[in-house]
């Protein structure tokens, strides 16, 4: 398990939600935490490299910012990592994950509008040589992915 110092912990605790929406968000975060913008950026990069954090960035309501949908693809297990890497390189893909199902790779893709979204999906299908299952959102739900971290319990032997 990764050992995190107090600044790492404060950074994680303070910004699971409410990432500053401004020209220099890392500077705003640094000011609140009493450190430098350079230090915040370096810490976040280090936490990602150590796989403590998988993603740093805001979550947007895609329906208000353009077009998006959940998609899935059935991939032979031996090709899963290679296909997942290709999906992750595709424009507009903001996350990509494996599931235990016939459709074993799932991802969300976004674009400026429905026409661009469909063009991106078609290009990805062509690149992969596999059909994509398109699952447009019918109803949105807000799931708060922030949670309190019991740091003291994690350190206990």
GROMACS elastic network, one bead per residue, 0.5 to 0.9 nm:
[ bonds ]
;  ai    aj funct       b0    kb
    2    50     6  0.75739   500
    2    51     6  0.88708   500
    2    52     6  0.72517   500
    3   155     6  0.88102   500
    4     7     6  0.79461   500
    4     8     6  0.56685   500
    4     9     6  0.63553   500
    5     8     6  0.53777   500
    5     9     6  0.63593   500
    5    10     6  0.87860   500
    6     9     6  0.50681   500
    6    10     6  0.60886   500
    6    11     6  0.85186   500
    7    10     6  0.50708   500
    7    11     6  0.60335   500
    7    12     6  0.85667   500
    7    33     6  0.78623   500
    7    35     6  0.88321   500
    7    43     6  0.86123   500
    8    11     6  0.51406   500
    8    12     6  0.62363   500
    8    13     6  0.86069   500
    8    40     6  0.89400   500
    8    43     6  0.68864   500
    8    44     6  0.82911   500
    8    47     6  0.80896   500
    9    12     6  0.51373   500
    9    13     6  0.60094   500
    9    14     6  0.84098   500
    9   149     6  0.89115   500
    9   151     6  0.81921   500
   10    13     6  0.50499   500
   10    14     6  0.57871   500
   10    15     6  0.83538   500
   10    33     6  0.74821   500
   11    14     6  0.53370   500
   11    15     6  0.60982   500
   11    16     6  0.85190   500
   11    29     6  0.81685   500
   11    30     6  0.89809   500
   11    33     6  0.74269   500
   11    40     6  0.79463   500
   11    43     6  0.85970   500
   11    44     6  0.84266   500
   12    15     6  0.56118   500
   12    16     6  0.61832   500
   12    53     6  0.87315   500
   13    16     6  0.61203   500
   13    17     6  0.87923   500
   13   146     6  0.86671   500
   13   147     6  0.83795   500
   13   148     6  0.72226   500
   13   149     6  0.74617   500
   14    17     6  0.73553   500
   14    18     6  0.81657   500
   14    19     6  0.87134   500
   14    29     6  0.87004   500
   14    33     6  0.86331   500
   15    18     6  0.61173   500
   15    19     6  0.57549   500
   15    20     6  0.87820   500
   15    29     6  0.82250   500
   15   146     6  0.87365   500
   16    19     6  0.76011   500
   16   145     6  0.76943   500
   16   146     6  0.51717   500
   16   147     6  0.76438   500
   17    58     6  0.80689   500
   17   144     6  0.85747   500
   17   145     6  0.83403   500
   17   146     6  0.64428   500
   18    21     6  0.82908   500
   18    58     6  0.81464   500
   19    25     6  0.71673   500
   19    26     6  0.88968   500
   19    29     6  0.79313   500
   19    57     6  0.73822   500
   19    58     6  0.63179   500
   20    23     6  0.89166   500
   20    24     6  0.82630   500
   20    25     6  0.50892   500
   20    26     6  0.79559   500
   20    28     6  0.67313   500
   20    29     6  0.71711   500
   20    58     6  0.87006   500
   21    24     6  0.81401   500
   21    25     6  0.62389   500
   21    58     6  0.84274   500
   22    25     6  0.54816   500
   22    28     6  0.81023   500
   24    27     6  0.54006   500
   24    28     6  0.65280   500
   24    29     6  0.88595   500
   24    37     6  0.87303   500
   25    28     6  0.50524   500
   25    29     6  0.61631   500
   25    30     6  0.85667   500
   25    37     6  0.87662   500
   26    30     6  0.60410   500
   26    31     6  0.85865   500
   26    36     6  0.85665   500
   26    37     6  0.54152   500
   26    38     6  0.81347   500
   26    40     6  0.63447   500
   26    41     6  0.66896   500
   27    31     6  0.61808   500
   27    32     6  0.87316   500
   27    35     6  0.89159   500
   27    36     6  0.69047   500
   27    38     6  0.81367   500
   27    40     6  0.79238   500
   28    31     6  0.51741   500
   28    32     6  0.64359   500
   28    33     6  0.87316   500
   28    37     6  0.78159   500
   29    32     6  0.52684   500
   29    33     6  0.62334   500
   29    34     6  0.85796   500
   29    35     6  0.85338   500
   29    36     6  0.87138   500
   29    37     6  0.74994   500
   29    40     6  0.74065   500
   30    33     6  0.50168   500
   30    34     6  0.58246   500
   30    36     6  0.51212   500
   30    37     6  0.52062   500
   30    38     6  0.84298   500
   30    39     6  0.77090   500
   30    40     6  0.60560   500
   31    34     6  0.51532   500
   31    35     6  0.62461   500
   31    36     6  0.70540   500
   31    37     6  0.78710   500
   32    35     6  0.79481   500
   33    36     6  0.85031   500
   33    40     6  0.89030   500
   35    38     6  0.85300   500
   35    39     6  0.66451   500
   35    40     6  0.73375   500
   36    39     6  0.50828   500
   36    40     6  0.63748   500
   36    41     6  0.87468   500
   37    40     6  0.51583   500
   37    41     6  0.62721   500
   37    42     6  0.85793   500
   38    41     6  0.52393   500
   38    42     6  0.60810   500
   38    43     6  0.85378   500
   39    42     6  0.50563   500
   39    43     6  0.59895   500
   39    44     6  0.85331   500
   40    43     6  0.51412   500
   40    44     6  0.61424   500
   40    45     6  0.85705   500
   41    44     6  0.52185   500
   41    45     6  0.61530   500
   41    46     6  0.85782   500
   42    45     6  0.51503   500
   42    46     6  0.61011   500
   42    47     6  0.85740   500
   43    46     6  0.50580   500
   43    47     6  0.60542   500
   43    48     6  0.85608   500
   44    47     6  0.50640   500
   44    48     6  0.61865   500
   44    49     6  0.85964   500
   44    53     6  0.78581   500
   44    56     6  0.76255   500
   45    48     6  0.51496   500
   45    49     6  0.61407   500
   45    50     6  0.86049   500
   45    53     6  0.89023   500
   46    50     6  0.60837   500
   46    51     6  0.84469   500
   46    52     6  0.86198   500
   47    50     6  0.51282   500
   47    51     6  0.61153   500
   47    52     6  0.51171   500
   47    53     6  0.55923   500
   47    54     6  0.83765   500
   48    52     6  0.58201   500
   48    54     6  0.57245   500
   48    55     6  0.72070   500
   48    56     6  0.83739   500
   49    52     6  0.76831   500
   49    53     6  0.80947   500
   49    54     6  0.86648   500
   50    53     6  0.77060   500
   51    54     6  0.60605   500
   53    56     6  0.73750   500
   59    62     6  0.86594   500
   60    63     6  0.86484   500
   60    64     6  0.82047   500
   60    65     6  0.74931   500
   61    64     6  0.56003   500
   61    65     6  0.65139   500
   61    66     6  0.88544   500
   62    66     6  0.57279   500
   62    67     6  0.60759   500
   62    68     6  0.60190   500
   62    69     6  0.88171   500
   62   110     6  0.70098   500
   62   111     6  0.86296   500
   63    66     6  0.56472   500
   63    67     6  0.57353   500
   63    68     6  0.68857   500
   64    67     6  0.80014   500
   65   110     6  0.89974   500
   65   111     6  0.85526   500
   65   112     6  0.71455   500
   65   113     6  0.87107   500
   66   110     6  0.71911   500
   66   111     6  0.59201   500
   66   113     6  0.50165   500
   66   114     6  0.76524   500
   67   109     6  0.84468   500
   67   110     6  0.55696   500
   67   111     6  0.53282   500
   67   112     6  0.59628   500
   67   114     6  0.54547   500
   67   115     6  0.88258   500
   67   116     6  0.84588   500
   67   117     6  0.66035   500
   68    92     6  0.86468   500
   68   108     6  0.69363   500
   68   109     6  0.54589   500
   68   111     6  0.62824   500
   68   112     6  0.86354   500
   68   113     6  0.82045   500
   68   114     6  0.77713   500
   68   117     6  0.69137   500
   68   136     6  0.72960   500
   68   137     6  0.80761   500
   69   107     6  0.84345   500
   69   108     6  0.56744   500
   69   109     6  0.57824   500
   69   110     6  0.67318   500
   69   117     6  0.85197   500
   69   134     6  0.69911   500
   69   135     6  0.60016   500
   69   137     6  0.61629   500
   70   106     6  0.71271   500
   70   107     6  0.57817   500
   70   109     6  0.66411   500
   70   133     6  0.84654   500
   70   134     6  0.63853   500
   70   135     6  0.50591   500
   70   136     6  0.60211   500
   70   137     6  0.72934   500
   71   105     6  0.84314   500
   71   106     6  0.56927   500
   71   107     6  0.54314   500
   71   108     6  0.61394   500
   71   109     6  0.74839   500
   71   121     6  0.88923   500
   71   132     6  0.63744   500
   71   133     6  0.53908   500
   71   135     6  0.55881   500
   71   136     6  0.79931   500
   72   103     6  0.58084   500
   72   104     6  0.71764   500
   72   105     6  0.55574   500
   72   107     6  0.63474   500
   72   108     6  0.87632   500
   72   131     6  0.88640   500
   72   132     6  0.57197   500
   72   133     6  0.50090   500
   72   134     6  0.68067   500
   72   135     6  0.79323   500
   73   102     6  0.83299   500
   73   103     6  0.50212   500
   73   104     6  0.63915   500
   73   105     6  0.54453   500
   73   106     6  0.66027   500
   73   107     6  0.88720   500
   73   130     6  0.72001   500
   73   131     6  0.66696   500
   73   132     6  0.50380   500
   73   133     6  0.60956   500
   74   101     6  0.82858   500
   74   102     6  0.56988   500
   74   104     6  0.54399   500
   74   105     6  0.66341   500
   74   130     6  0.77618   500
   74   131     6  0.80990   500
   74   132     6  0.79922   500
   74   133     6  0.87099   500
   75    78     6  0.82183   500
   75    79     6  0.65244   500
   75    80     6  0.58651   500
   75    83     6  0.75605   500
   75   102     6  0.80263   500
   75   103     6  0.71023   500
   75   104     6  0.64505   500
   75   105     6  0.71741   500
   75   130     6  0.80038   500
   76    79     6  0.54644   500
   76    80     6  0.62721   500
   76   104     6  0.86584   500
   77    80     6  0.50269   500
   77    81     6  0.81304   500
   77   104     6  0.84255   500
   78    81     6  0.77052   500
   78    82     6  0.85914   500
   79    82     6  0.54665   500
   79    83     6  0.61093   500
   79    84     6  0.85055   500
   80    83     6  0.52295   500
   80    84     6  0.59331   500
   80    85     6  0.85615   500
   80    98     6  0.82961   500
   80   104     6  0.81890   500
   80   105     6  0.76152   500
   81    85     6  0.61460   500
   81    86     6  0.86894   500
   82    85     6  0.52159   500
   82    86     6  0.64348   500
   82    87     6  0.88056   500
   83    86     6  0.50483   500
   83    87     6  0.61992   500
   83    88     6  0.86133   500
   83   105     6  0.85302   500
   83   128     6  0.70672   500
   84    87     6  0.50617   500
   84    88     6  0.61361   500
   84    89     6  0.86889   500
   84    96     6  0.70075   500
   84    97     6  0.77448   500
   84    98     6  0.82822   500
   84   105     6  0.70538   500
   84   106     6  0.89723   500
   85    88     6  0.50808   500
   85    89     6  0.63166   500
   85    90     6  0.88831   500
   85    96     6  0.89576   500
   86    89     6  0.51989   500
   86    90     6  0.65531   500
   86   124     6  0.83631   500
   86   127     6  0.84091   500
   86   128     6  0.78376   500
   87    90     6  0.52473   500
   87    91     6  0.86956   500
   87    93     6  0.71443   500
   87    96     6  0.73142   500
   87   107     6  0.79148   500
   87   124     6  0.73526   500
   87   128     6  0.85961   500
   88    91     6  0.80997   500
   88    92     6  0.88530   500
   88    93     6  0.60231   500
   88    94     6  0.76551   500
   88    95     6  0.71601   500
   88    96     6  0.64806   500
   88   107     6  0.85148   500
   89    92     6  0.88017   500
   89    93     6  0.75102   500
   90    93     6  0.59282   500
   90   109     6  0.85683   500
   90   120     6  0.78627   500
   90   124     6  0.71632   500
   91    94     6  0.86949   500
   91   109     6  0.78600   500
   91   110     6  0.81758   500
   91   111     6  0.82409   500
   91   120     6  0.72713   500
   92   108     6  0.80457   500
   92   109     6  0.50309   500
   92   111     6  0.59358   500
   92   117     6  0.83465   500
   92   120     6  0.81172   500
   93    96     6  0.73301   500
   93   107     6  0.68340   500
   93   108     6  0.57044   500
   93   110     6  0.64616   500
   94   107     6  0.75394   500
   94   108     6  0.60677   500
   94   109     6  0.64018   500
   94   110     6  0.76912   500
   95   106     6  0.84228   500
   95   107     6  0.56018   500
   95   108     6  0.59702   500
   95   109     6  0.80091   500
   96   105     6  0.70249   500
   96   106     6  0.56801   500
   96   108     6  0.68746   500
   97   104     6  0.82608   500
   97   105     6  0.57185   500
   97   106     6  0.54206   500
   97   107     6  0.63585   500
   98   101     6  0.88210   500
   98   103     6  0.88342   500
   98   104     6  0.54112   500
   98   106     6  0.62984   500
   98   107     6  0.88735   500
   99   102     6  0.85535   500
   99   103     6  0.74292   500
   99   105     6  0.60502   500
   99   106     6  0.71609   500
  100   103     6  0.78251   500
  100   104     6  0.57613   500
  100   105     6  0.87348   500
  101   104     6  0.50886   500
  101   105     6  0.85846   500
  102   105     6  0.89399   500
  103   106     6  0.74374   500
  103   133     6  0.82519   500
  109   117     6  0.74538   500
  109   120     6  0.84642   500
  109   121     6  0.81520   500
  110   113     6  0.83128   500
  110   114     6  0.89984   500
  110   116     6  0.88450   500
  110   117     6  0.63459   500
  110   120     6  0.89664   500
  111   114     6  0.71804   500
  111   115     6  0.84928   500
  111   116     6  0.58716   500
  111   118     6  0.87674   500
  111   120     6  0.81028   500
  112   115     6  0.83727   500
  112   116     6  0.64857   500
  112   117     6  0.73179   500
  113   116     6  0.55129   500
  113   117     6  0.61917   500
  113   118     6  0.87743   500
  114   118     6  0.61169   500
  114   119     6  0.85480   500
  115   118     6  0.53211   500
  115   119     6  0.62490   500
  115   120     6  0.87329   500
  116   120     6  0.61663   500
  116   121     6  0.86258   500
  117   120     6  0.51706   500
  117   121     6  0.62512   500
  117   122     6  0.86478   500
  118   121     6  0.50184   500
  118   122     6  0.60610   500
  118   123     6  0.85194   500
  119   122     6  0.51348   500
  119   123     6  0.61322   500
  119   124     6  0.86167   500
  120   123     6  0.51149   500
  120   124     6  0.61931   500
  120   125     6  0.86343   500
  121   124     6  0.51155   500
  121   125     6  0.61616   500
  121   126     6  0.86250   500
  121   132     6  0.76692   500
  121   134     6  0.88449   500
  122   125     6  0.50515   500
  122   126     6  0.62082   500
  122   127     6  0.86284   500
  122   131     6  0.89325   500
  122   132     6  0.86064   500
  123   126     6  0.51128   500
  123   127     6  0.61678   500
  123   128     6  0.86300   500
  124   128     6  0.60315   500
  124   129     6  0.82195   500
  124   130     6  0.85784   500
  124   132     6  0.85254   500
  125   128     6  0.52048   500
  125   129     6  0.56413   500
  125   130     6  0.54811   500
  125   131     6  0.56808   500
  125   132     6  0.63799   500
  126   129     6  0.50965   500
  126   130     6  0.72075   500
  126   131     6  0.84047   500
  127   130     6  0.81296   500
  128   131     6  0.81686   500
  135   138     6  0.87125   500
  137   140     6  0.66366   500
  143   146     6  0.89800   500
  144   147     6  0.80688   500
  148   151     6  0.89678   500
  149   152     6  0.88105   500
  149   153     6  0.88884   500
  149   154     6  0.85620   500
  150   153     6  0.54991   500
  150   154     6  0.64805   500
  151   154     6  0.51534   500
  151   155     6  0.65019   500
  151   156     6  0.89719   500
  152   155     6  0.53179   500
  152   156     6  0.64723   500
  153   156     6  0.52300   500
  153   157     6  0.86616   500
  154   157     6  0.82548   500
